[in-house]
């Protein structure tokens, strides 16, 4: 027959096992709860991220829609200054025509596709080159005809710009 101290050892061992099992159960439940909170937090983070992406897309589209009319307006003014049947009228219009696009490169890069940027830059480079080469305050020997002779590339690039960014 076991002695009293053996019974005490058995009892303490049994109590230790029960307490350990109870604590293990509580740790398991706490871990499950933590996992559930983690899953919920991850799902919420995904939803917030998705909502932010949608908001950013919407903002980008709104900014683009605001910039397109400004680009068209400035480009049309530049184009229209080069279009006429009379060289002296072109010369007069070029005096007040824009000399550069007032939309920043950063805005172009942020709100437009590379193809669109290339077309916009191509028009403005062609127009600037035209102005630099052929527009003068004074023309010797009535040499103003160069304004008429070399305006076609500006018109072509403008048509390309309009077809690209309006669609």
C-alpha positions in Angstrom: 0.0 0.0 0.0 1.3 3.4 -0.9 2.4 5.7 1.8 0.9 9.1 2.5 3.8 10.9 0.9 3.2 8.9 -2.3 -0.5 9.9 -2.2 0.6 13.5 -1.8 3.0 13.1 -4.8 0.2 11.6 -6.8 -2.2 14.3 -5.9 0.3 17.1 -6.6 1.2 15.4 -10.0 -2.5 15.2 -10.8 -3.2 18.8 -9.8 -0.1 19.9 -11.8 -1.4 18.0 -14.9 -4.8 19.5 -14.5 -3.4 23.1 -14.0 -1.0 22.6 -17.0 -3.9 21.3 -19.2 -6.1 24.3 -18.1 -3.3 26.8 -18.9 -2.6 25.1 -22.2 -6.3 25.3 -23.1 -6.4 29.0 -22.1 -3.2 29.7 -24.2 -4.8 27.8 -27.1 -8.0 29.9 -26.9 -5.9 33.1 -26.6 -3.9 32.1 -29.7 -7.0 31.3 -31.6 -8.4 34.7 -30.7 -5.2 36.4 -31.7 -5.2 34.6 -35.0 -8.8 35.7 -35.6 -7.9 39.3 -34.8 -4.8 39.0 -37.1 -7.0 37.7 -39.9 -9.5 40.5 -39.4 -6.7 43.1 -39.3 -5.2 41.7 -42.5 -8.6 41.8 -44.3 -9.2 45.3 -43.1 -5.7 46.3 -44.3 -6.5 44.8 -47.7 -9.8 46.7 -47.9 -8.1 50.0 -46.8 -5.4 49.4 -49.4 -7.9 48.7 -52.1 -10.0 51.8 -51.2 -6.8 53.9 -51.3 -5.8 52.6 -54.7 -9.3 53.3 -56.0 -9.2 56.8 -54.5 -5.8 57.4 -56.1 -7.1 56.2 -59.5 -10.1 58.5 -59.2 -7.9 61.4 -58.3 -5.5 60.7 -61.2 -8.4 60.5 -63.6 -9.9 63.8 -62.3 -6.5 65.5 -62.6 -6.1 64.2 -66.1 -9.5 65.4 -67.1 -8.6 68.9 -65.8 -5.2 68.9 -67.6 -6.4 67.7 -71.0 -8.5 70.8 -71.8 -5.6 73.0 -70.6 -3.1 71.2 -72.8 -5.5 71.4 -75.8 -6.2 75.1 -75.2 -2.5 76.0 -75.0 -1.6 73.7 -78.0 -4.5 75.1 -80.0 -3.3 78.6 -79.4 0.2 77.6 -80.5 -1.2 75.8 -83.6 -3.6 78.5 -84.6 -0.8 81.1 -84.5 0.9 79.1 -87.3 -2.2 78.7 -89.5 -3.2 81.4 -92.0 -2.9 82.1 -95.7 -1.1 85.4 -95.0 2.5 85.3 -93.6 2.1 88.7 -92.0 -0.9 87.5 -90.0 1.0 84.5 -88.8 3.8 86.9 -87.7 1.3 89.0 -85.8 -0.3 85.9 -84.1 3.1 84.5 -83.1 3.8 87.7 -81.2 1.1 86.8 -78.6 1.1 83.0 -79.0 2.4 80.8 -76.2 6.0 79.9 -76.3 5.8 76.8 -74.1 3.4 74.4 -72.5 2.6 75.6 -69.0 1.8 72.1 -67.8 4.7 70.7 -65.8 6.7 67.7 -66.8 5.8 66.3 -63.3 2.1 66.6 -64.1 2.6 65.0 -67.5 4.5 62.1 -66.0 2.0 61.6 -63.2 -1.2 61.8 -65.2 -0.4 60.7 -68.7 0.8 57.5 -70.4 4.3 57.7 -72.0 2.9 57.6 -75.5 0.7 60.6 -74.7 3.7 62.5 -73.2 5.7 61.7 -76.3 3.0 63.1 -78.6 2.5 66.2 -76.5 6.3 66.8 -76.3 6.7 66.1 -80.0 4.1 68.8 -80.9 5.7 71.4 -78.5 9.2 70.6 -79.7 8.1 71.0 -83.3 6.3 74.3 -82.5 9.3 75.6 -80.5 11.7 74.7 -83.3 9.4 76.4 -85.8 9.3 79.6 -83.7 13.0 79.6 -83.2 13.9 79.0 -86.8 11.3 81.2 -88.6 9.7 83.7 -86.3 11.5 87.1 -86.2 10.6 90.5 -85.2 11.9 91.9 -88.5 12.2 90.1 -91.8 14.7 91.4 -94.3 13.7 91.5 -98.0 10.1 90.5 -97.2 11.3 87.0 -96.3 8.2 86.4 -94.1 7.0 83.7 -96.5 9.1 81.1 -94.6 6.3 81.3 -91.9 3.9 79.8 -94.5 6.3 77.4 -96.1 7.3 75.6 -92.9 4.1 75.5 -90.8 2.8 72.1 -92.1 4.7 70.0 -89.5 3.2 72.0 -86.7 -0.3 71.3 -88.0 0.5 67.6 -88.4 1.9 67.2 -84.9 -1.2 69.1 -83.5 -3.6 66.7 -85.3 -1.6 63.8 -83.8 -1.8 65.4 -80.3 -5.6 65.9 -80.5 -6.2 62.4 -81.8 -4.0 60.9 -79.1 -5.2 62.7 -75.9 -8.9 63.0 -76.7 -9.3 59.3 -77.0 
